[in-house]
Amino acid sequence: MAGTGGFSVSGYGPERSTMSRLFARDSILRRLDWVILLCALALSVIGSALVYSATRNRTELVGDDPYAFVLKHVMNIGIGLALMAGTIWLGHRTLRTAVPILYGLSVFLVLLVLTPLGATINGAHAWLVIAGFSLQPSEFVKITIILGMAMLLAARVDAGDREHPDHRTVVQALGLATVPIMIVLLMPDLGSVMVMVMIVLGVLLASGASNRWVFGLLGAGVLGGVAIWQLGVLDDYQIARFAAFANPALDPAGVGYNTNQARIAIGSGGLTGTGLTKGSQTTGQFVPEQQTDFVFTVAGEELGFVGAGAILLLLGVVLWRACRIARETTELYGTIVAAGIIAWFAFQAFENIGMTLGIMPVAGLPLPFVSYGGSSMFAVWVAVGLLQSIKVERPLSA
């Protein structure tokens, strides 16, 4: 029987209802990975609560409005979700054709940071501030490195010409990644460089390139790190951070202060935490940048082991589902893109949480989906959009 408006309530044929089309087996909504989406959204919601707790009484940041930061954070999440939806709508294959434009734009933006338009925020000269809006271009470079390397490494394999990328193609892909990485290193933004290097390793491993390239890149990374240290590329505060990591007792009231206070905050939370907004370390503002780099300390203190463990569990589920998408896609391009995102999320989360626990050096990296920061939030949700696109565009029989 036909309903009003000419749509069939049975859901069959060209006149099936809008709801039937939305939830049909071949629809986008049915083919989305809702586990990734809901887990990432849960992380962002938890992050909103943590950002509010960390900033509500910091009058130098929020003025008379304790909700100033959390409202901006929620707005950033909303923009990120819109970017994810746009990415799914365009599709990773469409974006593949736009890689040269996206790559050129991202390189241009990171170059602008080295001009007078660049700004220093929280000790890192890695930002553009235009008309009151701040942007960290290195966050988007992570995406273009993944897409660019995937485009090159998968081109001949997906076309059926080869089973694995040849050495010439690997060299081209490494060259593509090296240009923006070297520019970011000149800022210097060592934390972002570390993430990008891990992305490159993940991409190479997923591409099926010879293991000699992976081991060679690891060796080159070690030699490059020694050279960077010897040539004085790093700023003094970055060198001090590594020194404090190697010897936590070196300067507990100076460069080691952040890490020591972070561990005190996490340790004081116990099993269930002190309760949201009730943490003495957080309320007393003993840990700097708790809304961004050290947001995990708020979780550890106020939500305890249970809350902090929930964040780790949600991140783990996101990575697990991303691995499943990478494994099940039928094209190498999609596998490489998913693998690059996995390497990005996994290392950045490990580094962020590790530095609060003292097992990794302080590198100024946000916790994906949780930390305050527009550029980071936009980039990770675009990455989720790419993962969803890979799953949505996979043939139903795959």
C-alpha positions in Angstrom: 0.0 0.0 0.0 1.3 3.4 -0.9 1.6 6.0 1.8 1.3 9.8 1.4 3.9 11.5 -0.8 4.1 8.5 -3.2 6.6 6.4 -1.2 6.0 2.8 -0.6 5.9 1.7 3.0 7.1 -1.7 2.0 10.6 -0.3 1.2 10.8 -2.0 -2.2 11.2 -0.5 -5.7 11.9 3.0 -6.7 9.2 4.4 -4.5 10.5 3.0 -1.2 10.5 5.5 1.7 13.3 7.8 2.6 13.9 5.9 5.9 14.1 2.6 4.0 16.6 4.0 1.6 18.7 5.4 4.5 18.9 2.0 6.3 18.9 -0.3 3.3 21.8 -2.7 3.2 23.6 -0.7 0.5 23.0 2.7 2.2 25.8 4.8 3.7 24.3 4.8 7.2 24.1 1.0 7.3 27.7 0.6 6.1 29.3 3.1 8.4 31.5 1.7 11.2 29.3 2.9 14.1 31.7 1.4 16.7 34.5 3.8 15.6 32.1 6.7 15.4 30.5 6.2 18.8 33.9 5.5 20.5 35.5 8.6 19.0 32.4 10.6 20.0 32.5 9.3 23.5 36.2 10.3 23.7 35.3 13.8 22.6 32.5 14.0 25.2 34.8 12.9 28.0 37.3 15.4 26.7 34.7 18.1 27.0 34.2 17.3 30.6 38.0 17.3 31.3 38.5 20.5 29.4 35.8 22.2 31.5 37.3 21.0 34.7 40.8 22.1 33.7 39.8 25.6 32.6 36.8 26.6 34.7 38.7 28.5 37.3 41.6 29.8 35.2 40.5 33.4 35.0 43.5 34.4 32.9 42.2 32.1 30.2 38.4 32.3 30.5 37.8 35.6 32.2 34.4 35.7 33.8 33.0 32.8 31.8 34.0 29.4 33.2 32.4 27.8 30.1 34.5 29.7 27.5 36.9 26.9 26.7 34.5 24.0 26.8 32.1 25.8 24.5 34.9 26.3 22.0 35.8 22.7 22.4 32.3 21.6 21.7 32.2 23.9 18.7 35.5 22.3 17.4 33.9 18.9 17.8 30.9 20.0 15.8 33.1 21.4 13.0 35.1 18.1 13.1 32.0 16.1 12.7 31.0 18.2 9.7 34.4 17.7 8.2 34.1 14.0 8.7 30.7 14.0 7.0 32.2 16.0 4.1 35.1 13.5 3.8 32.7 10.6 3.6 30.6 12.4 1.0 33.6 13.1 -1.1 35.1 9.7 -0.6 38.8 8.7 -0.2 38.9 7.8 -3.9 37.8 11.3 -4.9 40.4 12.8 -2.5 43.0 10.6 -4.2 42.6 12.6 -7.4 43.0 15.9 -5.4 46.2 14.8 -3.5 48.5 17.1 -5.6 46.4 20.2 -4.7 46.0 19.1 -1.0 49.7 18.4 -0.7 50.7 21.7 -2.3 48.4 23.6 0.0 49.7 21.9 3.2 53.3 22.5 2.2 52.5 26.2 1.5 50.8 26.6 4.9 53.7 25.1 6.9 56.1 27.3 4.9 54.0 30.3 6.1 54.7 29.4 9.7 58.4 30.2 9.0 57.4 33.7 7.8 56.3 36.7 10.0 52.8 35.2 9.9 54.0 32.4 12.1 53.2 32.6 15.8 54.5 30.9 19.0 51.9 29.3 21.2 52.7 27.3 24.4 56.4 27.5 23.5 56.0 26.0 19.9 56.5 28.2 16.9 54.1 26.1 14.8 51.0 28.2 14.4 49.5 30.7 12.0 47.3 33.4 13.5 45.1 35.2 10.9 42.2 37.5 11.9 42.3 36.1 15.4 42.0 32.5 14.2 44.9 30.1 15.1 45.8 27.2 12.9 48.5 24.5 13.3 49.2 23.4 9.7 51.3 20.4 10.8 48.2 18.6 11.9 46.9 18.6 8.3 50.3 17.6 6.9 49.8 14.3 8.6 46.8 13.7 6.4 48.4 14.8 3.2 51.5 12.6 3.9 49.2 9.6 4.3 47.2 10.3 1.2 50.2 11.3 -0.9 52.3 8.3 0.0 49.3 6.0 -0.5 48.6 7.4 -3.9 52.2 6.8 -5.1 52.7 3.4 -3.5 49.4 1.9 -4.5 49.1 3.3 -8.1 50.7 0.5 -10.0 49.6 -2.2 -7.6 45.9 -1.3 -7.7 46.2 -1.1 -11.5 47.5 -4.7 -11.6 50.9 -3.9 -13.0 52.9 -5.0 -9.9 52.4 -7.0 -6.7 54.4 -4.6 -4.6 55.8 -1.1 -4.9 59.2 -1.0 -6.6 62.2 0.8 -5.2 61.7 3.9 -7.5 58.2 4.3 -6.2 59.3 4.0 -2.6 62.0 6.7 -3.2 59.3 9.0 -4.7 57.0 8.4 -1.7 59.7 9.1 0.8 60.7 12.2 -1.0 57.1 13.4 -0.9 57.0 12.9 2.9 60.5 14.4 3.5 59.7 17.9 2.2 57.0 18.8 4.8 58.8 16.9 7.6 61.9 18.9 7.1 59.9 22.2 7.1 58.2 21.2 10.3 61.5 20.3 11.8 62.8 23.8 11.1 60.0 25.3 13.2 61.1 23.2 15.2 58.0 21.0 16.1 59.7 17.8 17.2 56.5 16.2 18.4 54.8 16.5 15.1 57.9 15.2 13.3 58.0 12.1 15.5 54.4 11.4 14.6 55.0 11.9 10.9 58.0 9.5 11.0 55.8 6.9 12.6 53.2 7.5 9.9 55.8 6.9 7.2 56.9 3.7 8.8 53.3 2.5 9.1 52.6 3.3 5.5 55.7 1.5 4.2 54.9 -1.6 6.3 51.3 -1.7 4.9 52.4 -1.1 1.3 54.3 -4.3 1.0 57.6 -2.5 0.3 60.8 -4.4 1.0 61.7 -4.6 4.7 65.1 -3.2 3.8 63.3 0.2 3.4 61.8 -0.1 6.8 65.1 -1.0 8.5 66.9 1.5 6.5 64.5 4.2 7.5 64.9 3.3 11.2 68.7 3.5 10.9 68.4 6.8 9.1 66.1 8.1 11.8 68.7 7.2 14.5 71.5 8.9 12.6 69.2 11.9 11.8 68.4 12.2 15.5 72.1 12.3 16.4 72.7 14.9 13.7 69.8 17.1 14.9 71.2 17.0 18.4 74.7 17.8 17.4 73.8 20.5 14.9 71.8 22.4 17.4 68.5 22.3 15.4 66.5 21.9 18.6 65.6 24.8 20.9 67.0 24.8 24.4 63.7 23.9 26.0 63.4 20.8 23.8 66.9 19.7 24.7 66.0 20.3 28.4 62.9 18.1 28.0 65.0 15.2 26.8 67.5 15.7 29.5 64.7 15.7 32.1 63.3 12.5 30.6 66.7 10.8 30.9 67.2 12.0 34.4 63.9 13.0 36.2 65.8 14.3 39.2 67.8 16.7 37.1 65.6 19.8 37.7 62.4 18.9 39.5 61.5 22.5 40.0 62.3 23.5 36.5 62.1 21.5 33.3 61.0 18.3 35.2 58.2 20.1 37.0 55.5 19.3 34.5 56.1 15.6 34.5 56.5 15.3 38.3 53.2 17.2 38.9 51.5 15.1 36.2 52.5 11.9 38.0 51.3 13.3 41.3 48.0 14.2 39.8 47.4 10.8 38.2 48.6 8.9 41.3 46.3 10.8 43.6 43.2 9.7 41.7 43.2 6.1 43.0 40.7 3.7 41.7 37.7 5.9 41.1 39.2 9.4 41.3 38.3 12.5 43.4 35.3 13.4 41.2 35.0 15.8 38.3 36.1 19.4 39.3 37.2 18.1 42.7 40.9 17.3 42.0 43.3 19.4 44.1 46.1 19.3 41.5 43.7 20.3 38.7 41.9 23.0 40.7 45.2 24.3 42.1 46.6 24.5 38.5 49.7 22.7 39.5 50.0 21.0 36.1 50.3 23.5 33.2 48.4 23.0 29.9 45.9 20.5 31.4 43.3 21.3 28.7 45.7 20.4 25.9 48.9 18.3 26.3 48.3 17.1 29.9 44.6 16.5 29.7 45.1 12.9 30.7 46.2 14.0 34.2 42.7 15.4 34.8 41.3 12.1 33.9 43.7 10.3 36.1 43.1 12.5 39.1 39.3 13.2 38.9 38.1 10.0 37.2 40.7 7.7 38.6 42.0 4.4 37.2 38.5 3.5 36.0 38.1 6.7 34.0 41.6 6.8 32.6 41.2 3.1 31.7 38.0 3.9 29.9 39.8 6.4 27.7 42.5 3.8 26.9 39.8 1.2 26.2 37.9 3.6 23.8 41.2 4.4 22.0 42.0 0.7 21.7 38.6 0.0 20.2 39.1 2.8 17.6 42.4 1.3 16.7 41.0 -2.2 16.5 38.2 -1.3 14.2 40.6 0.7 12.1 42.8 -2.4 11.8 39.8 -4.3 10.7 39.0 -1.8 8.0 42.6 -1.9 6.8 42.5 -5.7 6.6 39.2 -6.0 4.9 39.5 -3.4 2.1 40.1 -4.8 -1.3 42.4 -2.0 -2.6 46.0 -1.3 -1.5 45.3 2.4 -1.5 42.6 2.0 1.2 44.8 -0.3 3.2 47.7 2.1 3.2 45.5 5.1 4.2 44.0 3.2 7.1 47.4 1.9 8.2 48.8 5.5 8.2 45.9 6.7 10.4 46.4 3.7 12.7 50.1 4.6 13.1 49.3 8.2 13.7 46.6 7.6 16.4 48.5 4.9 18.1 51.8 6.7 18.4 50.3 10.1 19.3 48.1 8.6 22.0 51.1 6.5 23.4 53.4 9.6 23.4 50.8 11.9 25.0 49.8 9.4 27.8 53.4 8.2 28.2 54.8 11.7 28.8 52.3 12.2 31.7 53.5 8.9 33.2 57.2 9.8 32.7 57.8 6.9 30.3 58.1 9.2 27.2 59.7 12.7 26.8 57.4 15.7 26.9 56.8 16.5 23.2 53.7 18.7 23.2 51.3 16.4 21.4 47.5 16.4 22.1 45.5 13.3 23.0 43.4 12.4 19.9 39.7 13.4 20.3 40.2 14.4 23.9 42.6 17.4 24.1 41.4 21.0 23.5 42.6 22.3 20.1 40.8 23.1 16.9 43.5 22.0 14.4 44.0 18.6 16.1 40.3 18.0 16.5 39.6 18.8 12.8 42.4 16.6 11.6 41.4 13.5 13.6 37.8 13.7 12.6 38.8 14.0 8.9 40.9 10.9 9.5 37.8 9.1 10.9 36.0 10.3 7.7 38.6 8.6 5.6 38.3 5.4 7.6 34.5 5.5 7.2 34.9 6.2 3.4 37.2 3.2 3.0 34.6 0.9 4.7 31.6 2.5 2.9 33.1 2.2 -0.5 34.2 -1.4 0.0 32.1 -3.8 -2.2 29.3 -5.5 -0.3 30.8 -8.9 -0.9 34.1 -7.9 0.7 
